[in-house]
Amino acid sequence: MTVKDYVHINEDAIFDKLFSLIRIPSVSAHADKKNEIVSCANLWANLLKGVGMSHVEVISTKGNPVVYAEYNMSESVPTVLIYGHYDVMPAEPLYLWASDPFTPEIRNDKIYARGADDDKGQSFMHYVAFEYLLKSNELNCNVKFILEGEEEIGSPNLEEFCRTNADMLKCDTVLVSDTSMLGADLPSITTGLRGLAYWQIEVSSANRDLHSGIFGGAVANPINELTKILAQLIDADGKITIPGFYDDVVELSEEEKALLSMIPFDETTYKKSLGITAVHGEKGYTTLERTGVRPTFDICGIWGGYTGDGAKTVLPAKAFAKISTRLVPEQHSGKISVLVSEYIKSIAPDYVDVNIEYLHGAESYVCPIDSIAYQAAEAAYTTTFGRRPLPVRRGGSIGVVPVFEKELKVKPILMGFGLEEDAIHSPNENFSLDMFYKGIETIVEFYRNYAR
């Protein structure tokens, strides 16, 4: 029986299991969802036991639990480690959803729900692929699963978990399906991820909110001062002004530029899809370079004072902002965190107090395209999609990927099947049924190629 036939025959059971995972609001950013986090971990463990994994356990960490499972065939065959995460982003604002985010619906040949793509849907493709290979007697590798519940908050406890359990996680390659392709008819494999550093800034002045008419002009306004500070962190050409920020940035080689130029990109279509009139970013670089291979600086949130309906003439006591930088190979989040914090403090006026909290970071990652695992993945995509996938560096960050490289000494393969229009992290997240099915087929082909 082909994998297509298997999925078709078992379609109802497959979606019943996937939807049972999606219905659990396992939002790691919300402290009040701890019970839901644990429920989702336990459900994953039960599903893995039911599919025939020889050993399954839910392992506690300092934060959310990790689900681990393994199926051992023989010491003479390679071992594949599957990574996924069962936590999801918050669904708010709820009023922008066309349907309840935790009540999955299939419409327009897509699954609509929080986690449909990122990452419950993509993780579950590996579950179905394993089930098919095992039942059809085609499995030719040892298989391990590791599913975490903190990816959306920076995986703060997974590095220690991997370091402590390196022997248990020992493998020949790691497969990660938490990325996207260039298009439904344009397969690609992510070969690079940017790193990340993220802070929260608090600027404070008086010991309480003040009447802006009585005190305005005599007492510093924290919102005014915060915006002045932030405005100094990037110049008119899109360059980040923090001293030393670019010291470790390596320019692309001619070979890398040639690979980048192979990626089809239509700026008019890009602008139309986003509803913008012009692209904007670091001067001297293309949009693909800006979004994949150059570092960035962004204000991700800013607040303070009165923001309710109507007017309130208040001079706030505090103002806040969340800022992030995306980092490229050779830049390290720890070093950048110090540079940014020190520079902000150096330019802050002495008549306000500035507190900077470093929330989390992640390192960048580059995957070689000449490894056995990458070539197996490349051949698998070619079989499923009918054309060779392009190697692409993406602008996002997955903190655990460089952790696997560091602690397990293997280069993960980023076999993602999402699409840009899947609206991950946004209202109406969705996952194409066609990509879900093709993802399963491609994973099956990977095993066939890899063991060979």
N, C-alpha and C positions, 0 to 999 in steps of 0.2 A: 504494500500500500504506500502510495506517495505521501509526502507530508501535506500536500494540498488536500488530498482525499481525507487524510486523518483529521485535519482541522475542520473540514466541511462536515464530516460525520459527527464530530464531537463539539461542534460550535456552541451549542446551548450550554453544555457543561463548562466549557472554557470561559464563556462570558459570565456564567453564574459565579465562578471562583474569582475572576478578576473584579467583578462588580462588588463582591463581598469585601474585598480589600479597599476599594475606592469609597465605599459607603462609610468607612471609619474616618472621622475627621482628625487624622494624625498630624496635627499642626505643631511642629516642634517649637515655633516661636511663641506659642501661647502656653504659659505655665499651667493653666487650668485644663489642658488637654493631656495631662500625664496618663490618666486612665485609658484614654483612647490610643495613645502611643503604645502602651503595654498590650492592649487588646490587638492592635494591628501586628505587633511582633509575634504574639502567640498564634494569631491566625496564620501568618506566614509559616510558622513552625509546623502547625498542623497540616497545612497544604503540602509542605515538603516531605513530611512523614508519609502522607497519603500517596505521594507520587513515587515512593520507593527509595528515598535516600536512606542509606544505611545508618547514618548517625545525624541527629538533629538536636540542637539545644539553643535555648535563649539565654544569653550570657549578660549579666549585669555589668554596667560601667558606672563611672561617676555621674553620668548623665542618663541618656536613654539606652535601652538594651540593644544588643547586637544579636541578630539571628545567624547561626552558623549551621551549615549542613554539609555532609560529604557522602560521596558514593565512590568506593574504592574497588577498582577492577584488578589491577596488578601493578607491581612496582616497575614493570617493564614498559608501561605505556605512559605517555605524558599526562600531566595534571593541569586542568583548566580551572581557574578560580573566577567565578562570576560575582561581580560587585553590583549592588543596587542599593537604593535607599527607599524606605517606606514612609518617611516623613514628607510632608507637603508644605507648600507656602500657604499663608493665610488667604482666605477667599475674598476678603473685603476689598472693595465695596460690593456688598451683596446685591444692591439694586441694579447693578450693571449686568448681572447674569440673566440669560434668557431662561434658565432652569436652575433648580437647586444645585449648588456645586457639589454636594455629596449625595446626590441622587442621580447616578449615571443614566444618560439617555443616548440612544443611537438615533441620529437624524442626519440627513444629507450624507450618509455613508461615513459618518464620523462619530466617535465616542465623545460626548461632552461631559466633563466633570473635572474637578480639581484632582490632579494626579493621573488623569487619563494618559498623558504623555510622560510627565515629569513627576515621579519616575515609576509609578506603579505599572502603567501599561508597558513601558519598555522593559522593566525588570521581568514582567510576567511572560514576555516572549521567550526568555531563556527557560522558564519553567516548562512551557509547552514544548519547546524544542527538546529539552531533556526527556520529557515524558515520551515523546515520539521515538527518539533514538533508543530509549530503554525498551519500550514495548515492541519495537520492530527489530530488536537484536542488532542494531547498528552502532550502539555506543562503543567507541573505541578509545576513550580517554577516561581517566579519573576526573571526577567533577566535584568542585566545592562551591558553595554559595556563602557569601557574606552580605547581609542586608542590615544597614544601619538606620538609625532614627534621628540623626542630627545633621544631615548634609545641608539642609536649608538654613542652618545657623552656623555653618562653618566647620562641621565635624570636629568639635573641640576635644573629643575624647578618643577619636579613632586612631590617631597616631600612637598613643600609648597602648591602645589595644593591640595594634599590629606589632608593635615592638615586643610586647609581653607574650604574644601568641604567634611569633614568627614561625616557629616549627609547625604549629597546627595549620597555618596558612600557606606553608611551603607549596610552590607551584612552578610550572614552566611558563605560564602566561596568565594574564588577567584580562578578562573581557568586561568592558564597561559600556552599557547602552544608556547614556544620559546626555547625548549630544544630538545634533541635527544634521541633515543633509542639505545640499544646495537646492535641491528640488526633487519633486516626485519622479521626474524623468531624468534627473541629473545626479546620480549617486556620488557620494563623497565620503571619505573617511577623515575624521578629525585627527590631525597629526601634531597639533600644538594647542595649548591652552595658555591664556595669560594668568599671571598670579594676581593677588588681591591684597590690599590693606584697607582697613575700615576703622574710622574713628567717630566718636561723638564729642562735640565741643560744647561747652557751657560758658557763656559770658554773663557775668553778674555785676551789679552796681550797688544800688541801695538795698537796705534790709527788708524792703517791702515794695509792692507796687505803689506808684505815686500819681497824684493828680498832675496831668501834663500841662495844665494851665498855670498851676502854682509853682511847680518844680522844673518844668521844661525849660531848657536853656541854661540851667544851673547845675543839673545833674546829668551825667552821661546816660544816654539811652542804649542799653545793651544790644537791642536789635540793630540800631544804627552802627554801632561799633563792630558787631559781628559781620555785618555785610561789608564793611570797609576791609576787615581782615580777609574775608573770603575773596574779595575782588582783587587782592594782591597776589593770589596764589596761581593765577594763570594770566598771561598777557594777551594782547590783541591778536597775536599770531597763533594763539592756541598753545603756546609753549608754557610748560609748568615752570614757575619761577623759583622753586625751592632749590637752594644751592646744593650741588652734588647729586640731584635727582637723576640726571642722565649719565652719570659717570660710568655705570656698568651696562648701559644700553649698547647692544651690538647691532650695527647696520646689516641689512640683508645682503647676502652674497648675490652675485649675478645669477647663479643657478637657482637660488630661492626666488629671486625676482621673476625669472622665467617661468617657474612653476605657478607663481601667483598670477601671472599674466594669462595663464591658461583658463582661469576661472571666468566663466561668462558673467558679465555684469553690465546691466543697463541702468544708467543713473536716472533716466526719466521714469522708468518703471519703479525704481527704488523710491524715488521721491513721491510718486503717486500713491504707492502702497502705504506710505507713512503719513500722507497728508501734509507734506512740507513743500515749500517753494524752492529751497536750496539746501544743499549739504553744507556742513560747517565743521571745522576741526583744525588740527595742526597744519599750518601752512607748509606747502611743499610736498605733501603726501596725498595719495589717492584714498578714496573711501575704503577700499579693501585693506590698504595698509593701516589706516586709522583704526579700523575695527578689529584687526587681527594681529598686527605685529608692532604696533606703537603703544607706549604707555599713555594713560589718560588720567584726568582728574575730574571728579564730578561731585556736586552737592546733591545728595540723595534725599535730603529732607531738611526743612528749616521751619522753626516755629518759636512763638513767644507772644506775650501780650494778649490782647483780646481779639478773638477771631469769630465770635458769635454774630448773630443777626444784629443789625442796627449799629449804633455808634457807642463807644465808651472811651472817653478821653483819659487814657491811662498811659503812664510811663512805666513799662514793665521792669521788674527787678531782675529778670533773667531772660536770656535768649539762648536757643539751642540750634545746633545743626548736626547732621550726619553727613560725613564726606567719605569718599572712597577713591582709591587709585587702582587702575588695572596695570599690572606689571608684566614685563617681557623677560625672556630668558636672560639669566645672569643678574637680574635685579632680585633682591631678596626682601621679603616683607618685613623682617625684623629690622634690617638696616633702614629701610624706607620709613618705618614707623617712627624711628628716632629722629630722622631728618625732618619729617613733617612736623612732629610735635615741637622740636626745638625751634624751627623757623617760625611757626605760628606764635610761640611765646616771645620770640625776639621782636616781632613786629606789632605785638599787642600793646596798646597804650597803658601807661601805669595807673590810670585812673579807673580801670575796670579789672576785675579778677577773671582769669581765664583758666578753665580746667579742661584738659584733653584726656579722654579715655580711649585707649586702643581696644577695640572690640574683638576683632579677629583678623586673620590673614591667611593667605595660601600662596604656595609657590607656583611658578610657571612650569610647563612641561612640553617637551618635544619628543615625538616618537620617530625612530628611524623607519624608513620605508623599505629597507632591505632585509628585515628580519624574517624568519620563517613564519612567525605568527602574523605579521602584517601581510605577507604574500598570500597566506592562506585566506585571510579576510578579503584581500583584494580579489582573489579568484572567486570567492563566494559571492561577492557583490556582482561580479561580472556575469556569473551564471544566472543569478536571480533577475538582475535589471537589464541584462543584454548589452552592457557597456562597462568599460573599465572605470572604476571610481577615481575621482580626483583627490589627491592629498591636499587637505585644507587646514590652515591654522585658524582657530576660532577665537573670538574675543572674550568668551566667558571663562570661568574658573571652576574647577572641581578639586577641592583641596586634598581629597584622598588620593588622587592619581599620582602626584609626586611623592606622597607618603608611601605608596606601594613600591615605587621605584627605589626609594631610600631604604625602606625596612625589609622588603622582600627581594630586592635586587633583580626585579624583572621590569620590563617595559610594557605597561598596559596598552591594549588596543581599544580604541574608542569607536566601537561599532554602534553608532547612533542612527536612529531611523525617524527622528522627529523632523518636522518642517517648520520654517519660520512662521507660517500662518497658524501654528498650533496654539499660539497665545499662552505659552507657559508663563507662570507667575502673574498672569493677567486674568480678568474676567473672561468667561467662556472658553477656558482651556479645552482643547480637543485633540484627538488623535485619529488620523485617517485609518479606516479599516484596511484599506489597501496596503498602507505602510505597516500596519500591525501584522498582516498575513505575510508580507514580503520579508519583514524582519525575522519571523520564525523560520521561513525558508532559508534565509541567508545564514542564520546561526547554524542550522543543520548542515548546510554546505561547508561552513567553516570547520566543523568537526571532521567531516569527510576529508577535507584538504589537509588539515593540520596533522592528523595522525599519519597520513600518507607521507 
